[in-house]
């Protein structure tokens, strides 16, 4: 579907990705009280442990080299001696939470993110997960997933993590064109992606996810199509096709190239449309913001039944109200509050070493925040928003914007709500912005988000 140029020009504005509401720049606590935070965690745990289980996100920040496109919190080193002390800190942090819980936690899902989780040896990853499991109960639908680098995910990594219950691996492929790879300092031949994927499937992994990015320096329609055609030979169960976030004010590594090396707004959108068409033509379904899945994948099934969920780990088919983030910069979501750990590894380890949580920024949600978060989850996960009668929160300004989007073909507006169209899926972030009261009320000249389109 060719998107009209006028819509790209209108809606290609800085916009949040809405993995939380309020979004991080509008969190109100610059320093979270551990006592207040643990009180909320305890409440949410009590409400949800036996009905849903809880989720764990573990941030493993180390990488051997810097991928210059990356906006994640990373620590670059070739010194693998850092592994054991960092895992010690993760386990000590988990122990603090265990002392807060009234009962043994039931783990619904664990995700290892980074950084590069496969920077860590199979033995150290086994120690980390084994010790967490030893003090927990695994939910009957428990899932463990991890992010792997095709260049260093070994057969031993895959075997160790499979033996610990992992059945899904996500590989950062990004782009397979050599010029693009060299520019972003992530050279990985297709053969490495092929080998890592085949190894995972031979061992028994049920779901392989590839992360791809459009909008990178020197990408062309031809190079993006070549990348996706190569990827399609491997038929990963899920594909995340992300828009490159150019935020050099946050990540100086992105200054290794200039904006002149990046595709302009219109061409960047063309890269996405060409890539999306290839994916759709080959059986993938657009299930939400940047995400595609094959019909047999659990994420698509959750999309069909409108049970998909979105949090700091992105889209998931496992809905939990309590997500504990362990590690430097990890973010936790306790339904009624958010908290983020110290970003610098040294600060994180020093605080944990003193038996304290390493909390920094956070937010305690108001009643209005909770309502707006539910609205945004319905939009991003269900592609619709319904109401039985005109709700008090629906303002005239919201209705005017929704009516305009209806006329533009982005959504179908009804007296009792709206449904997002196929065209509107490309503008999910913009549709969410209509309901982002904090973004509207606290507008600033400072650019805090990447462009929506």
C-alpha positions in Angstrom: 0.0 0.0 0.0 1.5 3.3 -1.1 1.3 5.9 1.6 0.4 9.4 0.4 3.4 11.7 0.6 1.2 14.3 2.4 0.6 11.9 5.3 4.3 11.2 5.6 5.1 14.9 5.8 2.3 15.5 8.3 3.0 12.6 10.7 6.7 12.1 10.5 7.2 13.9 13.8 9.1 12.8 17.0 6.9 10.2 18.7 7.2 7.7 21.6 7.2 3.9 20.9 4.8 3.5 23.9 6.3 0.7 25.8 4.9 2.5 28.8 2.5 5.3 29.8 3.6 7.8 30.8 6.6 7.5 28.6 10.0 7.8 30.3 10.7 11.5 29.8 7.5 12.3 31.7 8.2 10.2 34.7 8.0 12.4 37.8 10.4 10.7 40.3 14.1 11.6 39.6 15.0 9.4 42.6 12.7 6.6 43.5 12.3 5.6 47.2 13.1 1.9 47.5 10.5 1.6 50.4 7.7 3.1 48.3 8.7 1.1 45.3 8.8 -2.3 47.1 5.4 -1.5 48.7 3.9 -1.2 45.2 5.8 -4.4 44.0 4.5 -6.3 47.0 0.9 -5.2 46.2 1.1 -6.1 42.5 2.8 -9.4 43.4 0.0 -10.3 45.8 -2.7 -9.5 43.2 -1.1 -11.3 40.2 1.3 -14.1 41.2 -1.2 -16.9 41.3 -3.4 -15.6 38.5 -0.7 -14.6 36.0 2.7 -15.3 37.3 5.4 -12.6 36.9 7.9 -11.7 34.2 11.7 -11.1 34.5 13.7 -9.0 32.2 17.5 -9.4 32.7 19.8 -6.8 31.2 23.2 -8.1 30.2 24.9 -4.9 28.8 28.3 -6.2 27.6 29.3 -6.2 24.0 32.8 -6.8 22.5 32.3 -3.9 20.0 30.0 -0.9 19.5 27.4 -1.2 16.8 27.1 2.5 16.0 23.3 2.4 15.2 22.5 1.0 18.6 20.5 3.1 21.1 20.6 0.5 23.9 22.5 0.8 27.2 25.7 -1.1 26.5 29.2 -1.5 28.0 32.0 -2.3 25.4 34.8 -4.6 26.6 36.7 -7.7 25.5 37.4 -8.5 29.2 35.2 -11.5 30.0 36.3 -11.5 33.6 33.5 -9.0 34.2 30.9 -11.8 33.8 31.0 -13.4 37.2 30.8 -10.3 39.3 27.9 -8.9 37.2 26.0 -12.2 37.6 26.6 -12.0 41.4 25.0 -8.6 41.4 22.0 -9.8 39.4 21.4 -12.6 41.8 21.8 -10.3 44.8 19.3 -8.0 43.3 16.8 -10.8 42.8 17.3 -11.9 46.4 16.2 -8.4 47.5 12.9 -8.9 45.6 12.5 -12.4 46.9 12.6 -11.1 50.5 9.8 -8.7 49.5 7.5 -11.4 48.2 5.2 -13.2 50.6 5.2 -16.4 48.6 7.4 -18.2 46.1 7.2 -16.3 42.7 5.7 -18.1 39.8 7.7 -17.3 36.7 5.7 -16.8 33.5 8.5 -15.6 31.3 12.2 -14.6 31.4 13.9 -12.6 28.7 17.6 -12.0 28.5 18.4 -8.8 26.7 21.3 -6.5 26.2 23.9 -5.6 25.1 24.8 -9.1 23.9 23.6 -11.8 26.3 25.7 -14.3 24.3 28.8 -12.3 25.4 28.4 -14.4 28.6 29.7 -17.9 28.6 27.2 -20.8 28.5 28.4 -21.8 32.0 27.7 -18.3 33.4 24.3 -18.1 31.8 23.5 -21.5 33.2 24.5 -20.4 36.7 22.3 -17.3 36.5 19.2 -19.1 35.4 19.6 -22.1 37.5 19.9 -20.0 40.7 16.8 -18.0 39.7 14.9 -21.2 39.1 16.0 -22.8 42.3 14.0 -20.1 44.3 11.0 -20.0 42.0 8.1 -22.0 40.6 7.9 -22.2 36.8 4.4 -21.5 35.4 2.9 -24.4 33.3 3.2 -22.0 30.3 6.7 -20.7 31.3 8.8 -19.3 28.5 12.5 -18.3 28.4 13.8 -16.3 25.5 17.1 -14.5 24.8 18.8 -12.2 22.3 21.7 -13.6 20.4 24.4 -12.2 18.1 24.8 -14.5 15.1 28.6 -14.0 15.2 29.0 -15.4 18.7 26.0 -17.5 19.5 27.6 -20.9 19.7 26.1 -24.4 19.7 27.1 -24.6 23.4 25.1 -21.4 24.1 22.0 -22.8 22.4 22.3 -26.2 24.1 22.7 -24.7 27.5 19.8 -22.3 27.2 17.6 -25.0 25.6 18.3 -27.2 28.6 17.2 -24.4 30.8 13.8 -24.1 29.1 14.5 -21.6 26.4 12.5 -22.2 23.2 12.8 -18.8 21.5 15.8 -16.9 20.3 16.0 -13.5 18.8 18.9 -12.7 16.4 19.9 -9.1 15.6 20.3 -9.3 11.9 19.5 -5.6 11.1 20.8 -5.6 7.4 22.9 -7.9 5.3 24.4 -5.4 2.9 28.2 -5.1 3.5 28.4 -1.4 3.0 25.6 -0.8 5.5 27.1 -3.3 8.0 30.6 -1.7 7.8 29.1 1.7 8.3 27.2 0.6 11.5 30.2 -1.5 12.6 28.2 -4.8 12.6 29.7 -7.0 9.9 28.1 -10.4 10.0 27.9 -12.6 6.9 24.6 -14.3 6.0 26.4 -17.6 6.6 26.6 -16.7 10.3 22.9 -16.0 10.5 22.2 -19.2 8.6 24.4 -21.3 10.9 23.0 -19.8 14.1 19.4 -20.3 12.9 20.0 -23.9 11.7 21.7 -24.7 15.0 18.8 -23.4 17.0 16.3 -25.4 15.1 18.3 -28.6 15.2 18.5 -28.4 19.0 14.7 -27.9 19.2 14.0 -24.1 19.4 10.4 -23.6 18.4 10.6 -19.9 17.5 13.3 -17.8 15.9 12.9 -14.1 15.7 15.0 -11.7 13.5 15.4 -8.0 14.2 15.7 -6.0 11.0 16.1 -2.2 10.7 15.1 0.2 7.9 16.4 3.7 7.6 20.1 2.9 8.2 22.9 4.8 6.5 23.4 3.8 2.8 20.4 1.5 2.6 18.6 1.4 -0.7 15.4 -0.3 -1.8 17.5 -2.9 -3.5 19.6 -3.7 -0.4 16.6 -3.9 1.8 14.8 -6.3 -0.6 18.0 -8.4 -0.9 18.2 -8.6 2.9 14.6 -9.7 3.3 14.7 -12.1 0.4 17.7 -13.8 2.1 15.9 -13.8 5.5 12.8 -15.4 3.9 15.0 -18.4 2.9 15.2 -19.1 6.7 11.5 -18.3 7.4 11.9 -17.1 11.0 8.6 -17.4 13.0 8.7 -13.6 13.9 10.3 -10.6 12.3 10.6 -7.2 14.0 11.1 -4.6 11.3 12.1 -1.5 13.2 12.5 2.1 12.1 16.1 3.3 12.8 16.1 5.8 15.6 18.6 8.5 14.9 19.3 10.0 18.3 22.9 11.2 18.2 22.2 13.6 21.1 21.7 10.4 23.2 24.1 8.0 21.4 27.3 9.8 20.2 28.3 6.6 18.3 25.7 7.6 15.7 27.9 10.5 14.8 30.1 8.0 12.9 28.0 9.0 9.9 25.9 12.1 9.1 22.2 12.7 8.3 23.3 13.1 4.7 24.1 9.3 4.7 20.6 8.5 5.9 17.5 8.0 3.6 15.2 11.1 3.6 11.7 10.8 5.0 10.0 9.7 1.8 12.7 7.2 0.8 12.9 5.8 4.3 9.1 5.1 4.1 9.6 3.5 0.7 12.2 1.1 2.3 9.6 0.0 4.8 6.8 -0.4 2.3 8.9 -2.5 0.0 10.0 -4.6 2.9 6.6 -5.0 4.4 5.1 -6.0 1.0 7.7 -8.8 0.7 6.8 -10.0 4.2 3.1 -10.0 3.6 3.4 -11.7 0.3 5.3 -14.5 2.0 2.8 -15.2 4.7 3.7 -12.8 7.5 1.0 -10.8 9.3 1.4 -7.3 10.6 0.5 -7.8 14.2 1.4 -4.4 15.6 4.0 -1.7 15.8 7.0 -3.0 13.7 6.1 -6.7 14.3 5.3 -9.5 11.9 4.5 -13.1 12.7 3.7 -16.3 10.8 0.2 -17.7 11.5 1.5 -20.7 13.6 3.4 -18.4 16.0 1.9 -17.7 19.4 2.2 -14.0 18.9 -0.1 -14.1 15.9 -2.5 -16.3 17.8 -2.5 -13.7 20.7 -3.1 -11.0 18.1 -6.1 -13.0 16.7 -7.7 -13.4 20.1 -6.8 -9.8 21.2 -4.8 -11.1 24.1 -1.4 -9.6 23.0 0.4 -7.5 25.5 3.0 -4.7 25.3 5.6 -3.7 27.9 9.3 -2.8 28.1 10.2 -6.0 26.3 8.0 -5.1 23.4 5.1 -7.3 22.2 4.5 -10.5 24.1 1.7 -13.1 24.2 2.2 -13.5 27.9 0.3 -10.9 29.9 1.6 -10.2 33.4 1.1 -7.2 35.6 4.5 -7.5 37.3 7.7 -7.2 35.3 10.9 -7.1 37.4 13.9 -5.7 35.6 17.3 -6.9 36.8 20.6 -5.3 35.9 22.0 -2.0 35.0 19.4 0.3 33.3 16.7 -2.4 33.5 13.2 -1.1 33.9 10.5 -2.6 36.1 6.7 -2.3 35.7 4.6 -3.0 38.8 1.3 -1.9 37.2 0.9 1.1 39.5 4.5 2.3 39.2 7.7 2.1 37.1 11.3 2.2 38.2 14.6 2.1 36.3 18.0 1.0 37.6 21.2 3.0 37.5 22.5 3.0 34.0 26.2 2.8 34.7 27.4 -0.7 35.6 29.7 0.6 38.4 26.8 2.5 40.1 24.5 -0.5 39.8 27.0 -2.9 41.3 28.1 -0.6 44.1 24.5 -0.1 45.3 23.6 -3.8 45.0 26.8 -4.6 46.8 25.6 -2.6 49.8 22.4 -4.7 49.9 20.3 -1.8 48.3 18.3 -1.6 45.2 20.0 0.5 42.5 16.9 2.5 41.6 17.0 5.9 40.0 14.2 7.3 37.9 10.6 6.2 38.3 6.9 7.1 38.3 3.9 6.3 40.4 0.8 6.2 38.2 -2.2 8.4 38.9 -5.8 7.2 38.2 -5.7 9.1 35.0 -2.3 7.5 34.0 -3.8 4.0 34.6 -6.8 4.9 32.4 -4.6 6.3 29.6 -2.3 3.3 29.8 -5.2 0.9 29.3 -6.4 3.0 26.3 -2.9 2.9 24.7 -2.6 -0.9 25.3 -5.9 -1.4 23.5 -4.7 0.7 20.5 -1.2 -0.9 20.2 -2.3 -4.5 21.0 -5.8 -4.8 19.7 -5.8 -2.2 17.0 -9.0 -0.7 18.3 -10.6 1.3 21.1 -14.2 0.8 22.3 -16.5 2.6 24.6 -20.2 2.1 25.5 -21.1 5.7 25.9 -19.2 8.9 25.4 -16.6 8.7 28.2 -15.6 11.7 30.4 -12.0 11.5 29.3 -12.8 11.9 25.6 -12.1 15.6 24.8 -13.2 17.7 21.9 -9.6 18.0 20.7 -9.3 14.2 20.7 -12.5 13.8 18.7 -11.3 16.4 16.2 -8.1 14.6 15.6 -9.8 11.2 15.4 -12.3 12.6 12.8 -9.4 13.9 10.8 -7.7 10.5 10.9 -10.9 8.9 9.9 -11.1 11.2 6.8 -7.5 10.3 6.0 -8.2 6.6 6.1 -6.1 5.8 9.2 -9.0 4.6 11.2 -12.7 3.9 11.1 -14.5 6.0 13.6 -17.8 4.8 15.1 -20.1 6.2 17.8 -18.7 3.6 20.2 -15.0 3.8 19.3 -12.7 3.2 16.3 -10.7 0.5 14.5 -7.4 1.1 12.9 -7.2 0.4 9.2 -4.4 -1.4 7.3 -3.1 2.1 6.3 -3.3 3.3 9.9 -1.0 0.5 11.2 1.9 2.6 9.8 0.8 5.4 12.1 0.2 3.6 15.4 2.5 5.9 17.2 0.7 9.0 15.9 -2.7 7.6 16.9 -1.4 6.9 20.4 -0.2 10.5 20.6 -3.9 11.7 20.4 -4.4 10.2 23.9 -1.0 11.1 25.4 -2.1 13.8 27.8 1.3 14.3 29.3 2.9 14.8 25.9 0.2 17.4 25.1 0.4 19.2 28.5 4.2 19.3 28.7 5.3 20.1 25.2 9.0 21.0 24.9 11.2 22.3 22.2 13.8 19.6 23.0 13.6 16.6 20.8 13.2 13.5 23.0 11.9 10.8 20.6 12.8 9.4 17.2 10.6 10.2 14.2 7.4 8.2 13.8 7.7 7.4 10.2 
